[in-house]
């Protein structure tokens, strides 16, 4: 399931829309900059709590920020 | 704000480097004492004693610097641990366990080594594999 439907995200796009750096977004949600980087690149799958925090910080909905590869 | 963030980034890098140096030096130090135990003879060879001393002199200040950097980061309100660092730690621990088991393999093939040396090699291997795994899992795109 996980391998067949890898999680994709639009964090980089939303971050650029809000003119936020990885460091600034990390400060907003209370994680390290590297965590934002690894979530953006799909290397780390965030918890539900972190996904909700990211969505809130970027003024969007979780399902708009994260989606499965087969939904592209 | 920007200068504080830059200072935090520098301190974080210092923390990472100091922790790496401590782990590597501690592993070398343990391996040196383990090698000496395995020799089972009185006195240390000069070169091995030199390795032991240098690694000791490197490990102790590195640990102190790492502790200082971590305290400084926390004082500045920087996030030191989050769910990804916990995940990285757990995966690195699993890798270290595999490394520890791999180090025991020679003892199943009648390689005679004093138990003190075996214990030190085991801990040294755990440190090396943990550090390597941590570096690998922490890599960025």
N, CA and C atoms of all chains as a GROMACS GRO file, in nm:
protein
  639
    1UNK      N    1   0.085  -0.121   0.000
    1UNK     CA    2   0.000   0.000   0.000
    1UNK      C    3   0.088   0.125   0.000
    2UNK      N    4   0.181   0.132   0.097
    2UNK     CA    5   0.268   0.248   0.109
    2UNK      C    6   0.353   0.267  -0.015
    3UNK      N    7   0.409   0.155  -0.067
    3UNK     CA    8   0.497   0.164  -0.183
    3UNK      C    9   0.416   0.192  -0.309
    4UNK      N   10   0.294   0.135  -0.316
    4UNK     CA   11   0.212   0.152  -0.436
    4UNK      C   12   0.154   0.294  -0.445
    5UNK      N   13   0.132   0.356  -0.330
    5UNK     CA   14   0.074   0.490  -0.326
    5UNK      C   15   0.162   0.584  -0.243
    6UNK      N   16   0.277   0.622  -0.295
    6UNK     CA   17   0.363   0.710  -0.216
    6UNK      C   18   0.296   0.846  -0.195
    7UNK      N   19   0.324   0.903  -0.080
    7UNK     CA   20   0.262   1.031  -0.045
    7UNK      C   21   0.335   1.145  -0.116
    8UNK      N   22   0.261   1.227  -0.184
    8UNK     CA   23   0.317   1.346  -0.248
    8UNK      C   24   0.266   1.469  -0.173
    9UNK      N   25   0.329   1.582  -0.196
    9UNK     CA   26   0.282   1.702  -0.126
    9UNK      C   27   0.307   1.828  -0.210
   10UNK      N   28   0.239   1.936  -0.170
   10UNK     CA   29   0.254   2.064  -0.240
   10UNK      C   30   0.312   2.168  -0.144
   11UNK      N   31   0.392   2.120  -0.049
   11UNK     CA   32   0.445   2.211   0.054
   11UNK      C   33   0.533   2.320  -0.010
   12UNK      N   34   0.619   2.277  -0.102
   12UNK     CA   35   0.712   2.373  -0.163
   12UNK      C   36   0.636   2.485  -0.236
   13UNK      N   37   0.530   2.445  -0.307
   13UNK     CA   38   0.450   2.542  -0.382
   13UNK      C   39   0.380   2.639  -0.286
   14UNK      N   40   0.317   2.580  -0.182
   14UNK     CA   41   0.244   2.662  -0.084
   14UNK      C   42   0.340   2.753  -0.007
   15UNK      N   43   0.460   2.698   0.023
   15UNK     CA   44   0.560   2.775   0.095
   15UNK      C   45   0.603   2.896   0.010
   16UNK      N   46   0.622   2.873  -0.117
   16UNK     CA   47   0.662   2.982  -0.208
   16UNK      C   48   0.549   3.085  -0.220
   17UNK      N   49   0.424   3.036  -0.222
   17UNK     CA   50   0.309   3.127  -0.234
   17UNK      C   51   0.300   3.221  -0.114
   18UNK      N   52   0.340   3.167   0.004
   18UNK     CA   53   0.336   3.248   0.126
   18UNK      C   54   0.472   3.314   0.155
   19UNK      N   55   0.566   3.298   0.060
   19UNK     CA   56   0.698   3.358   0.073
   19UNK      C   57   0.766   3.318   0.206
   20UNK      N   58   0.762   3.188   0.232
   20UNK     CA   59   0.823   3.137   0.355
   20UNK      C   60   0.944   3.050   0.320
   21UNK      N   61   1.049   3.062   0.401
   21UNK     CA   62   1.163   2.972   0.385
   21UNK      C   63   1.135   2.844   0.464
   22UNK      N   64   1.214   2.741   0.441
   22UNK     CA   65   1.198   2.616   0.518
   22UNK      C   66   1.216   2.646   0.667
   23UNK      N   67   1.313   2.731   0.698
   23UNK     CA   68   1.342   2.766   0.838
   23UNK      C   69   1.221   2.834   0.903
   24UNK      N   70   1.159   2.928   0.829
   24UNK     CA   71   1.044   3.001   0.884
   24UNK      C   72   0.924   2.908   0.904
   25UNK      N   73   0.902   2.818   0.807
   25UNK     CA   74   0.791   2.724   0.821
   25UNK      C   75   0.817   2.628   0.939
   26UNK      N   76   0.944   2.588   0.952
   26UNK     CA   77   0.981   2.499   1.063
   26UNK      C   78   0.953   2.566   1.197
   27UNK      N   79   0.987   2.695   1.207
   27UNK     CA   80   0.961   2.770   1.331
   27UNK      C   81   0.810   2.779   1.358
   28UNK      N   82   0.731   2.796   1.251
   28UNK     CA   83   0.586   2.808   1.268
   28UNK      C   84   0.522   2.681   1.323
   29UNK      N   85   0.573   2.564   1.280
   29UNK     CA   86   0.510   2.439   1.321
   29UNK      C   87   0.589   2.367   1.432
   30UNK      N   88   0.704   2.424   1.470
   30UNK     CA   89   0.780   2.369   1.582
   30UNK      C   90   0.859   2.243   1.551
   31UNK      N   91   0.920   2.241   1.433
   31UNK     CA   92   1.008   2.127   1.398
   31UNK      C   93   1.140   2.184   1.346
   32UNK      N   94   1.234   2.096   1.313
   32UNK     CA   95   1.362   2.144   1.259
   32UNK      C   96   1.348   2.170   1.109
   33UNK      N   97   1.440   2.252   1.056
   33UNK     CA   98   1.434   2.283   0.913
   33UNK      C   99   1.451   2.156   0.829
   34UNK      N  100   1.534   2.066   0.880
   34UNK     CA  101   1.560   1.942   0.805
   34UNK      C  102   1.434   1.856   0.795
   35UNK      N  103   1.348   1.865   0.894
   35UNK     CA  104   1.222   1.790   0.890
   35UNK      C  105   1.135   1.842   0.775
   36UNK      N  106   1.129   1.975   0.762
   36UNK     CA  107   1.052   2.034   0.651
   36UNK      C  108   1.111   1.987   0.518
   37UNK      N  109   1.244   1.988   0.509
   37UNK     CA  110   1.312   1.946   0.386
   37UNK      C  111   1.279   1.801   0.351
   38UNK      N  112   1.286   1.713   0.450
   38UNK     CA  113   1.262   1.571   0.421
   38UNK      C  114   1.115   1.542   0.393
   39UNK      N  115   1.025   1.620   0.454
   39UNK     CA  116   0.882   1.603   0.421
   39UNK      C  117   0.857   1.650   0.278
   40UNK      N  118   0.914   1.766   0.244
   40UNK     CA  119   0.898   1.822   0.108
   40UNK      C  120   0.946   1.726   0.001
   41UNK      N  121   1.059   1.662   0.027
   41UNK     CA  122   1.118   1.572  -0.074
   41UNK      C  123   1.059   1.430  -0.066
   42UNK      N  124   0.967   1.409   0.027
   42UNK     CA  125   0.899   1.280   0.035
   42UNK      C  126   0.978   1.171   0.104
   43UNK      N  127   1.089   1.211   0.170
   43UNK     CA  128   1.170   1.109   0.239
   43UNK      C  129   1.113   1.075   0.376
   44UNK      N  130   1.039   1.168   0.434
   44UNK     CA  131   0.981   1.145   0.565
   44UNK      C  132   0.830   1.170   0.557
   45UNK      N  133   0.755   1.072   0.603
   45UNK     CA  134   0.608   1.085   0.604
   45UNK      C  135   0.569   1.142   0.740
   46UNK      N  136   0.511   1.262   0.741
   46UNK     CA  137   0.479   1.326   0.870
   46UNK      C  138   0.361   1.258   0.940
   47UNK      N  139   0.354   1.279   1.071
   47UNK     CA  140   0.240   1.229   1.147
   47UNK      C  141   0.118   1.313   1.112
   48UNK      N  142   0.002   1.266   1.153
   48UNK     CA  143  -0.122   1.340   1.127
   48UNK      C  144  -0.117   1.478   1.192
   49UNK      N  145  -0.061   1.482   1.313
   49UNK     CA  146  -0.052   1.609   1.387
   49UNK      C  147   0.033   1.709   1.308
   50UNK      N  148   0.149   1.662   1.262
   50UNK     CA  149   0.237   1.753   1.187
   50UNK      C  150   0.174   1.795   1.054
   51UNK      N  151   0.105   1.702   0.989
   51UNK     CA  152   0.038   1.735   0.862
   51UNK      C  153  -0.068   1.844   0.885
   52UNK      N  154  -0.142   1.830   0.995
   52UNK     CA  155  -0.244   1.931   1.028
   52UNK      C  156  -0.180   2.065   1.060
   53UNK      N  157  -0.068   2.061   1.134
   53UNK     CA  158   0.002   2.186   1.168
   53UNK      C  159   0.055   2.255   1.041
   54UNK      N  160   0.107   2.174   0.948
   54UNK     CA  161   0.159   2.230   0.823
   54UNK      C  162   0.047   2.294   0.742
   55UNK      N  163  -0.066   2.223   0.736
   55UNK     CA  164  -0.180   2.275   0.662
   55UNK      C  165  -0.228   2.407   0.723
   56UNK      N  166  -0.232   2.410   0.855
   56UNK     CA  167  -0.278   2.532   0.923
   56UNK      C  168  -0.180   2.648   0.899
   57UNK      N  169  -0.050   2.618   0.907
   57UNK     CA  170   0.051   2.722   0.886
   57UNK      C  171   0.049   2.776   0.743
   58UNK      N  172   0.009   2.691   0.649
   58UNK     CA  173   0.008   2.733   0.508
   58UNK      C  174  -0.132   2.772   0.460
   59UNK      N  175  -0.224   2.784   0.557
   59UNK     CA  176  -0.363   2.825   0.529
   59UNK      C  177  -0.426   2.742   0.418
   60UNK      N  178  -0.417   2.613   0.432
   60UNK     CA  179  -0.478   2.523   0.336
   60UNK      C  180  -0.532   2.400   0.408
   61UNK      N  181  -0.587   2.305   0.332
   61UNK     CA  182  -0.642   2.184   0.393
   61UNK      C  183  -0.542   2.071   0.372
   62UNK      N  184  -0.544   1.977   0.466
   62UNK     CA  185  -0.447   1.867   0.461
   62UNK      C  186  -0.456   1.793   0.328
   63UNK      N  187  -0.578   1.766   0.283
   63UNK     CA  188  -0.593   1.689   0.158
   63UNK      C  189  -0.551   1.768   0.034
   64UNK      N  190  -0.538   1.901   0.050
   64UNK     CA  191  -0.485   1.980  -0.061
   64UNK      C  192  -0.332   1.985  -0.057
   65UNK      N  193  -0.281   1.970   0.064
   65UNK     CA  194  -0.135   1.975   0.083
   65UNK      C  195  -0.070   1.839   0.054
   66UNK      N  196  -0.139   1.733   0.096
   66UNK     CA  197  -0.086   1.598   0.076
   66UNK      C  198  -0.183   1.517  -0.011
   67UNK      N  199  -0.128   1.436  -0.099
   67UNK     CA  200  -0.213   1.351  -0.183
   67UNK      C  201  -0.135   1.228  -0.223
   68UNK      N  202  -0.206   1.126  -0.268
   68UNK     CA  203  -0.140   1.003  -0.312
   68UNK      C  204  -0.098   1.016  -0.458
   69UNK      N  205   0.008   0.946  -0.495
   69UNK     CA  206   0.065   0.960  -0.631
   69UNK      C  207  -0.037   0.928  -0.739
   70UNK      N  208  -0.129   0.833  -0.711
   70UNK     CA  209  -0.224   0.794  -0.815
   70UNK      C  210  -0.338   0.896  -0.832
   71UNK      N  211  -0.336   1.002  -0.751
   71UNK     CA  212  -0.438   1.107  -0.765
   71UNK      C  213  -0.391   1.218  -0.858
   72UNK      N  214  -0.265   1.208  -0.906
   72UNK     CA  215  -0.209   1.313  -0.992
   72UNK      C  216  -0.282   1.321  -1.125
   73UNK      N  217   1.630   3.889   1.435
   73UNK     CA  218   1.564   3.758   1.412
   73UNK      C  219   1.651   3.674   1.319
   74UNK      N  220   1.698   3.738   1.208
   74UNK     CA  221   1.778   3.665   1.110
   74UNK      C  222   1.912   3.626   1.170
   75UNK      N  223   1.973   3.719   1.248
   75UNK     CA  224   2.103   3.688   1.307
   75UNK      C  225   2.090   3.580   1.413
   76UNK      N  226   1.976   3.582   1.488
   76UNK     CA  227   1.951   3.478   1.589
   76UNK      C  228   1.934   3.343   1.522
   77UNK      N  229   1.863   3.344   1.408
   77UNK     CA  230   1.842   3.220   1.332
   77UNK      C  231   1.974   3.166   1.278
   78UNK      N  232   2.060   3.259   1.231
   78UNK     CA  233   2.191   3.220   1.178
   78UNK      C  234   2.277   3.161   1.289
   79UNK      N  235   2.269   3.226   1.408
   79UNK     CA  236   2.347   3.177   1.522
   79UNK      C  237   2.299   3.038   1.560
   80UNK      N  238   2.166   3.016   1.557
   80UNK     CA  239   2.110   2.885   1.588
   80UNK      C  240   2.157   2.781   1.488
   81UNK      N  241   2.158   2.820   1.360
   81UNK     CA  242   2.203   2.727   1.254
   81UNK      C  243   2.348   2.688   1.276
   82UNK      N  244   2.431   2.786   1.313
   82UNK     CA  245   2.573   2.759   1.339
   82UNK      C  246   2.589   2.668   1.460
   83UNK      N  247   2.512   2.698   1.565
   83UNK     CA  248   2.521   2.616   1.686
   83UNK      C  249   2.474   2.474   1.657
   84UNK      N  250   2.370   2.461   1.574
   84UNK     CA  251   2.318   2.328   1.538
   84UNK      C  252   2.426   2.250   1.462
   85UNK      N  253   2.496   2.318   1.370
   85UNK     CA  254   2.602   2.251   1.295
   85UNK      C  255   2.716   2.210   1.389
   86UNK      N  256   2.747   2.301   1.483
   86UNK     CA  257   2.852   2.271   1.581
   86UNK      C  258   2.813   2.150   1.665
   87UNK      N  259   2.684   2.144   1.703
   87UNK     CA  260   2.633   2.032   1.782
   87UNK      C  261   2.648   1.900   1.704
   88UNK      N  262   2.608   1.903   1.576
   88UNK     CA  263   2.618   1.783   1.491
   88UNK      C  264   2.763   1.737   1.476
   89UNK      N  265   2.851   1.834   1.450
   89UNK     CA  266   2.993   1.799   1.429
   89UNK      C  267   3.053   1.744   1.559
   90UNK      N  268   3.024   1.812   1.672
   90UNK     CA  269   3.080   1.769   1.801
   90UNK      C  270   3.031   1.629   1.837
   91UNK      N  271   2.904   1.603   1.808
   91UNK     CA  272   2.848   1.471   1.839
   91UNK      C  273   2.913   1.363   1.752
   92UNK      N  274   2.936   1.397   1.625
   92UNK     CA  275   3.002   1.303   1.534
   92UNK      C  276   3.144   1.274   1.581
   93UNK      N  277   3.218   1.381   1.616
   93UNK     CA  278   3.357   1.365   1.661
   93UNK      C  279   3.361   1.282   1.788
   94UNK      N  280   3.268   1.308   1.882
   94UNK     CA  281   3.264   1.231   2.005
   94UNK      C  282   3.241   1.082   1.974
   95UNK      N  283   3.143   1.052   1.891
   95UNK     CA  284   3.111   0.913   1.859
   95UNK      C  285   3.228   0.841   1.793
   96UNK      N  286   3.289   0.908   1.695
   96UNK     CA  287   3.401   0.846   1.623
   96UNK      C  288   3.519   0.826   1.717
   97UNK      N  289   3.550   0.929   1.797
   97UNK     CA  290   3.666   0.920   1.888
   97UNK      C  291   3.641   0.815   1.996
   98UNK      N  292   3.519   0.808   2.048
   98UNK     CA  293   3.487   0.709   2.151
   98UNK      C  294   3.497   0.568   2.094
   99UNK      N  295   3.453   0.550   1.970
   99UNK     CA  296   3.461   0.417   1.908
   99UNK      C  297   3.607   0.377   1.887
  100UNK      N  298   3.690   0.472   1.841
  100UNK     CA  299   3.833   0.443   1.820
  100UNK      C  300   3.899   0.412   1.954
  101UNK      N  301   3.863   0.490   2.057
  101UNK     CA  302   3.919   0.468   2.190
  101UNK      C  303   3.887   0.328   2.242
  102UNK      N  304   3.760   0.288   2.227
  102UNK     CA  305   3.718   0.155   2.273
  102UNK      C  306   3.786   0.045   2.191
  103UNK      N  307   3.796   0.066   2.061
  103UNK     CA  308   3.861  -0.033   1.975
  103UNK      C  309   4.008  -0.048   2.012
  104UNK      N  310   4.073   0.067   2.048
  104UNK     CA  311   4.215   0.062   2.086
  104UNK      C  312   4.233  -0.019   2.215
  105UNK      N  313   4.148   0.007   2.314
  105UNK     CA  314   4.160  -0.070   2.440
  105UNK      C  315   4.125  -0.217   2.415
  106UNK      N  316   4.025  -0.239   2.328
  106UNK     CA  317   3.988  -0.377   2.293
  106UNK      C  318   4.102  -0.450   2.224
  107UNK      N  319   4.170  -0.379   2.132
  107UNK     CA  320   4.284  -0.441   2.061
  107UNK      C  321   4.395  -0.474   2.158
  108UNK      N  322   4.416  -0.384   2.255
  108UNK     CA  323   4.520  -0.411   2.355
  108UNK      C  324   4.483  -0.530   2.444
  109UNK      N  325   4.355  -0.539   2.480
  109UNK     CA  326   4.308  -0.653   2.560
  109UNK      C  327   4.326  -0.783   2.481
  110UNK      N  328   4.300  -0.776   2.352
  110UNK     CA  329   4.309  -0.895   2.268
  110UNK      C  330   4.454  -0.944   2.256
  111UNK      N  331   4.550  -0.850   2.268
  111UNK     CA  332   4.692  -0.889   2.258
  111UNK      C  333   4.732  -0.977   2.376
  112UNK      N  334   4.668  -0.957   2.490
  112UNK     CA  335   4.694  -1.036   2.612
  112UNK      C  336   4.842  -1.036   2.651
  113UNK      N  337   4.903  -0.920   2.640
  113UNK     CA  338   5.042  -0.910   2.687
  113UNK      C  339   5.057  -0.778   2.764
  114UNK      N  340   5.155  -0.776   2.853
  114UNK     CA  341   5.174  -0.658   2.939
  114UNK      C  342   5.226  -0.542   2.855
  115UNK      N  343   5.184  -0.422   2.891
  115UNK     CA  344   5.232  -0.302   2.822
  115UNK      C  345   5.160  -0.277   2.690
  116UNK      N  346   5.159  -0.151   2.651
  116UNK     CA  347   5.094  -0.111   2.527
  116UNK      C  348   5.199  -0.086   2.420
  117UNK      N  349   5.172  -0.124   2.295
  117UNK     CA  350   5.260  -0.077   2.187
  117UNK      C  351   5.246   0.075   2.178
  118UNK      N  352   5.355   0.141   2.143
  118UNK     CA  353   5.356   0.288   2.141
  118UNK      C  354   5.244   0.345   2.054
  119UNK      N  355   5.232   0.292   1.932
  119UNK     CA  356   5.133   0.347   1.838
  119UNK      C  357   4.990   0.330   1.888
  120UNK      N  358   4.964   0.216   1.955
  120UNK     CA  359   4.828   0.191   2.005
  120UNK      C  360   4.796   0.284   2.121
  121UNK      N  361   4.897   0.307   2.202
  121UNK     CA  362   4.880   0.398   2.316
  121UNK      C  363   4.856   0.541   2.266
  122UNK      N  364   4.923   0.574   2.157
  122UNK     CA  365   4.907   0.707   2.097
  122UNK      C  366   4.764   0.723   2.042
  123UNK      N  367   4.715   0.620   1.977
  123UNK     CA  368   4.577   0.621   1.924
  123UNK      C  369   4.478   0.636   2.039
  124UNK      N  370   4.503   0.559   2.145
  124UNK     CA  371   4.416   0.565   2.263
  124UNK      C  372   4.413   0.706   2.321
  125UNK      N  373   4.532   0.764   2.340
  125UNK     CA  374   4.543   0.896   2.402
  125UNK      C  375   4.479   1.004   2.315
  126UNK      N  376   4.510   1.002   2.186
  126UNK     CA  377   4.454   1.104   2.094
  126UNK      C  378   4.302   1.096   2.089
  127UNK      N  379   4.249   0.973   2.081
  127UNK     CA  380   4.103   0.959   2.074
  127UNK      C  381   4.038   1.005   2.204
  128UNK      N  382   4.105   0.978   2.316
  128UNK     CA  383   4.052   1.022   2.446
  128UNK      C  384   4.050   1.174   2.453
  129UNK      N  385   4.163   1.235   2.411
  129UNK     CA  386   4.174   1.381   2.416
  129UNK      C  387   4.077   1.450   2.321
  130UNK      N  388   4.031   1.376   2.219
  130UNK     CA  389   3.935   1.430   2.123
  130UNK      C  390   3.791   1.410   2.173
  131UNK      N  391   3.767   1.294   2.234
  131UNK     CA  392   3.630   1.257   2.273
  131UNK      C  393   3.577   1.345   2.387
  132UNK      N  394   3.661   1.370   2.486
  132UNK     CA  395   3.613   1.442   2.605
  132UNK      C  396   3.571   1.586   2.572
  133UNK      N  397   3.659   1.667   2.506
  133UNK     CA  398   3.612   1.803   2.471
  133UNK      C  399   3.496   1.803   2.373
  134UNK      N  400   3.492   1.705   2.282
  134UNK     CA  401   3.382   1.701   2.184
  134UNK      C  402   3.249   1.681   2.256
  135UNK      N  403   3.249   1.593   2.357
  135UNK     CA  404   3.126   1.570   2.433
  135UNK      C  405   3.085   1.696   2.509
  136UNK      N  406   3.185   1.766   2.564
  136UNK     CA  407   3.157   1.890   2.637
  136UNK      C  408   3.099   1.996   2.542
  137UNK      N  409   3.157   2.006   2.422
  137UNK     CA  410   3.109   2.104   2.323
  137UNK      C  411   2.966   2.068   2.280
  138UNK      N  412   2.939   1.938   2.260
  138UNK     CA  413   2.805   1.894   2.219
  138UNK      C  414   2.702   1.929   2.327
  139UNK      N  415   2.739   1.905   2.453
  139UNK     CA  416   2.647   1.936   2.564
  139UNK      C  417   2.622   2.086   2.571
  140UNK      N  418   2.729   2.166   2.552
  140UNK     CA  419   2.717   2.312   2.557
  140UNK      C  420   2.628   2.361   2.441
  141UNK      N  421   2.651   2.306   2.322
  141UNK     CA  422   2.574   2.350   2.205
  141UNK      C  423   2.426   2.314   2.221
  142UNK      N  424   2.398   2.196   2.275
  142UNK     CA  425   2.258   2.155   2.294
  142UNK      C  426   2.189   2.246   2.395
  143UNK      N  427   2.261   2.279   2.503
  143UNK     CA  428   2.203   2.368   2.605
  143UNK      C  429   2.177   2.507   2.544
  144UNK      N  430   2.270   2.552   2.460
  144UNK     CA  431   2.258   2.684   2.397
  144UNK      C  432   2.137   2.686   2.302
  145UNK      N  433   2.122   2.578   2.225
  145UNK     CA  434   2.009   2.569   2.132
  145UNK      C  435   1.876   2.574   2.208
  146UNK      N  436   1.870   2.499   2.319
  146UNK     CA  437   1.746   2.496   2.397
  146UNK      C  438   1.718   2.632   2.460
  147UNK      N  439   1.826   2.700   2.504
  147UNK     CA  440   1.809   2.833   2.565
  147UNK      C  441   1.756   2.934   2.463
  148UNK      N  442   1.797   2.917   2.337
  148UNK     CA  443   1.752   3.008   2.231
  148UNK      C  444   1.614   2.967   2.176
  149UNK      N  445   1.556   2.861   2.233
  149UNK     CA  446   1.423   2.818   2.190
  149UNK      C  447   1.422   2.740   2.060
  150UNK      N  448   1.540   2.698   2.015
  150UNK     CA  449   1.545   2.620   1.889
  150UNK      C  450   1.494   2.478   1.913
  151UNK      N  451   1.433   2.421   1.811
  151UNK     CA  452   1.383   2.284   1.822
  151UNK      C  453   1.500   2.188   1.801
  152UNK      N  454   1.528   2.108   1.901
  152UNK     CA  455   1.640   2.012   1.892
  152UNK      C  456   1.586   1.874   1.853
  153UNK      N  457   1.469   1.841   1.906
  153UNK     CA  458   1.410   1.709   1.879
  153UNK      C  459   1.267   1.726   1.826
  154UNK      N  460   1.235   1.647   1.726
  154UNK     CA  461   1.096   1.640   1.679
  154UNK      C  462   1.068   1.497   1.634
  155UNK      N  463   0.954   1.475   1.570
  155UNK     CA  464   0.917   1.337   1.535
  155UNK      C  465   1.014   1.273   1.437
  156UNK      N  466   1.075   1.355   1.348
  156UNK     CA  467   1.171   1.298   1.253
  156UNK      C  468   1.300   1.256   1.324
  157UNK      N  469   1.348   1.338   1.420
  157UNK     CA  470   1.472   1.303   1.490
  157UNK      C  471   1.450   1.177   1.575
  158UNK      N  472   1.330   1.165   1.633
  158UNK     CA  473   1.298   1.044   1.711
  158UNK      C  474   1.296   0.922   1.619
  159UNK      N  475   1.235   0.939   1.502
  159UNK     CA  476   1.228   0.832   1.401
  159UNK      C  477   1.369   0.793   1.356
  160UNK      N  478   1.452   0.895   1.330
  160UNK     CA  479   1.592   0.869   1.289
  160UNK      C  480   1.666   0.793   1.398
  161UNK      N  481   1.646   0.836   1.523
  161UNK     CA  482   1.711   0.770   1.637
  161UNK      C  483   1.671   0.622   1.645
  162UNK      N  484   1.543   0.595   1.631
  162UNK     CA  485   1.495   0.456   1.642
  162UNK      C  486   1.548   0.369   1.528
  163UNK      N  487   1.549   0.425   1.407
  163UNK     CA  488   1.601   0.348   1.293
  163UNK      C  489   1.751   0.327   1.306
  164UNK      N  490   1.821   0.427   1.359
  164UNK     CA  491   1.966   0.412   1.380
  164UNK      C  492   1.994   0.309   1.488
  165UNK      N  493   1.909   0.306   1.591
  165UNK     CA  494   1.924   0.206   1.698
  165UNK      C  495   1.908   0.065   1.640
  166UNK      N  496   1.809   0.048   1.552
  166UNK     CA  497   1.787  -0.082   1.488
  166UNK      C  498   1.910  -0.123   1.406
  167UNK      N  499   1.968  -0.025   1.335
  167UNK     CA  500   2.089  -0.053   1.256
  167UNK      C  501   2.204  -0.090   1.348
  168UNK      N  502   2.216  -0.018   1.462
  168UNK     CA  503   2.323  -0.046   1.557
  168UNK      C  504   2.309  -0.188   1.613
  169UNK      N  505   2.186  -0.230   1.636
  169UNK     CA  506   2.162  -0.366   1.687
  169UNK      C  507   2.210  -0.470   1.585
  170UNK      N  508   2.182  -0.442   1.458
  170UNK     CA  509   2.229  -0.532   1.352
  170UNK      C  510   2.382  -0.535   1.349
  171UNK      N  511   2.443  -0.417   1.369
  171UNK     CA  512   2.590  -0.408   1.372
  171UNK      C  513   2.648  -0.486   1.488
  172UNK      N  514   2.584  -0.474   1.603
  172UNK     CA  515   2.629  -0.547   1.723
  172UNK      C  516   2.624  -0.698   1.699
  173UNK      N  517   2.517  -0.743   1.637
  173UNK     CA  518   2.504  -0.887   1.608
  173UNK      C  519   2.609  -0.932   1.507
  174UNK      N  520   2.637  -0.845   1.409
  174UNK     CA  521   2.738  -0.880   1.307
  174UNK      C  522   2.876  -0.895   1.369
  175UNK      N  523   2.906  -0.812   1.470
  175UNK     CA  524   3.037  -0.819   1.536
  175UNK      C  525   3.054  -0.951   1.612
  176UNK      N  526   2.942  -1.012   1.652
  176UNK     CA  527   2.950  -1.138   1.726
  176UNK      C  528   2.981  -1.258   1.635
  177UNK      N  529   2.963  -1.240   1.504
  177UNK     CA  530   2.979  -1.352   1.410
  177UNK      C  531   3.114  -1.424   1.422
  178UNK      N  532   3.228  -1.352   1.431
  178UNK     CA  533   3.356  -1.425   1.439
  178UNK      C  534   3.364  -1.521   1.557
  179UNK      N  535   3.291  -1.489   1.663
  179UNK     CA  536   3.298  -1.575   1.784
  179UNK      C  537   3.226  -1.708   1.764
  180UNK      N  538   3.145  -1.715   1.660
  180UNK     CA  539   3.080  -1.843   1.627
  180UNK      C  540   3.174  -1.931   1.545
  181UNK      N  541   3.286  -1.871   1.502
  181UNK     CA  542   3.383  -1.948   1.422
  181UNK      C  543   3.513  -1.968   1.500
  182UNK      N  544   3.497  -1.984   1.630
  182UNK     CA  545   3.609  -2.016   1.720
  182UNK      C  546   3.723  -1.913   1.716
  183UNK      N  547   3.690  -1.786   1.694
  183UNK     CA  548   3.793  -1.682   1.707
  183UNK      C  549   3.806  -1.651   1.856
  184UNK      N  550   3.923  -1.682   1.911
  184UNK     CA  551   3.945  -1.668   2.056
  184UNK      C  552   3.980  -1.522   2.089
  185UNK      N  553   3.895  -1.460   2.167
  185UNK     CA  554   3.921  -1.322   2.211
  185UNK      C  555   3.874  -1.309   2.356
  186UNK      N  556   3.950  -1.236   2.440
  186UNK     CA  557   3.903  -1.217   2.578
  186UNK      C  558   3.767  -1.148   2.580
  187UNK      N  559   3.687  -1.181   2.680
  187UNK     CA  560   3.552  -1.124   2.684
  187UNK      C  561   3.553  -0.973   2.698
  188UNK      N  562   3.658  -0.919   2.766
  188UNK     CA  563   3.668  -0.772   2.782
  188UNK      C  564   3.685  -0.706   2.644
  189UNK      N  565   3.768  -0.769   2.561
  189UNK     CA  566   3.791  -0.714   2.426
  189UNK      C  567   3.664  -0.725   2.343
  190UNK      N  568   3.597  -0.839   2.357
  190UNK     CA  569   3.473  -0.861   2.282
  190UNK      C  570   3.370  -0.753   2.317
  191UNK      N  571   3.359  -0.724   2.447
  191UNK     CA  572   3.262  -0.623   2.491
  191UNK      C  573   3.297  -0.487   2.432
  192UNK      N  574   3.427  -0.453   2.431
  192UNK     CA  575   3.467  -0.321   2.380
  192UNK      C  576   3.447  -0.312   2.228
  193UNK      N  577   3.477  -0.419   2.157
  193UNK     CA  578   3.453  -0.420   2.013
  193UNK      C  579   3.303  -0.407   1.983
  194UNK      N  580   3.224  -0.471   2.067
  194UNK     CA  581   3.078  -0.467   2.048
  194UNK      C  582   3.025  -0.325   2.063
  195UNK      N  583   3.069  -0.257   2.170
  195UNK     CA  584   3.021  -0.120   2.193
  195UNK      C  585   3.074  -0.026   2.085
  196UNK      N  586   3.201  -0.047   2.046
  196UNK     CA  587   3.260   0.036   1.940
  196UNK      C  588   3.181   0.020   1.810
  197UNK      N  589   3.145  -0.105   1.778
  197UNK     CA  590   3.068  -0.131   1.655
  197UNK      C  591   2.931  -0.064   1.664
  198UNK      N  592   2.870  -0.072   1.782
  198UNK     CA  593   2.739  -0.009   1.799
  198UNK      C  594   2.748   0.141   1.774
  199UNK      N  595   2.854   0.204   1.828
  199UNK     CA  596   2.871   0.348   1.810
  199UNK      C  597   2.892   0.384   1.662
  200UNK      N  598   2.977   0.306   1.596
  200UNK     CA  599   3.009   0.334   1.455
  200UNK      C  600   2.884   0.317   1.367
  201UNK      N  601   2.813   0.205   1.388
  201UNK     CA  602   2.696   0.178   1.302
  201UNK      C  603   2.585   0.279   1.332
  202UNK      N  604   2.568   0.312   1.460
  202UNK     CA  605   2.465   0.410   1.496
  202UNK      C  606   2.496   0.545   1.429
  203UNK      N  607   2.622   0.588   1.439
  203UNK     CA  608   2.662   0.716   1.380
  203UNK      C  609   2.646   0.716   1.229
  204UNK      N  610   2.689   0.607   1.165
  204UNK     CA  611   2.678   0.598   1.019
  204UNK      C  612   2.532   0.600   0.976
  205UNK      N  613   2.449   0.524   1.048
  205UNK     CA  614   2.306   0.518   1.015
  205UNK      C  615   2.242   0.654   1.034
  206UNK      N  616   2.281   0.723   1.141
  206UNK     CA  617   2.225   0.854   1.170
  206UNK      C  618   2.261   0.955   1.060
  207UNK      N  619   2.386   0.948   1.015
  207UNK     CA  620   2.429   1.035   0.905
  207UNK      C  621   2.349   1.005   0.778
  208UNK      N  622   2.330   0.876   0.750
  208UNK     CA  623   2.258   0.835   0.630
  208UNK      C  624   2.112   0.877   0.636
  209UNK      N  625   2.047   0.852   0.749
  209UNK     CA  626   1.904   0.885   0.760
  209UNK      C  627   1.881   1.037   0.769
  210UNK      N  628   1.986   1.110   0.811
  210UNK     CA  629   1.973   1.256   0.824
  210UNK      C  630   2.006   1.331   0.697
  211UNK      N  631   2.045   1.256   0.592
  211UNK     CA  632   2.089   1.324   0.471
  211UNK      C  633   1.971   1.400   0.408
  212UNK      N  634   2.006   1.509   0.341
  212UNK     CA  635   1.902   1.589   0.275
  212UNK      C  636   1.901   1.559   0.125
  213UNK      N  637   1.797   1.603   0.060
  213UNK     CA  638   1.786   1.579  -0.085
  213UNK      C  639   1.889   1.662  -0.160
   0.00000   0.00000   0.00000
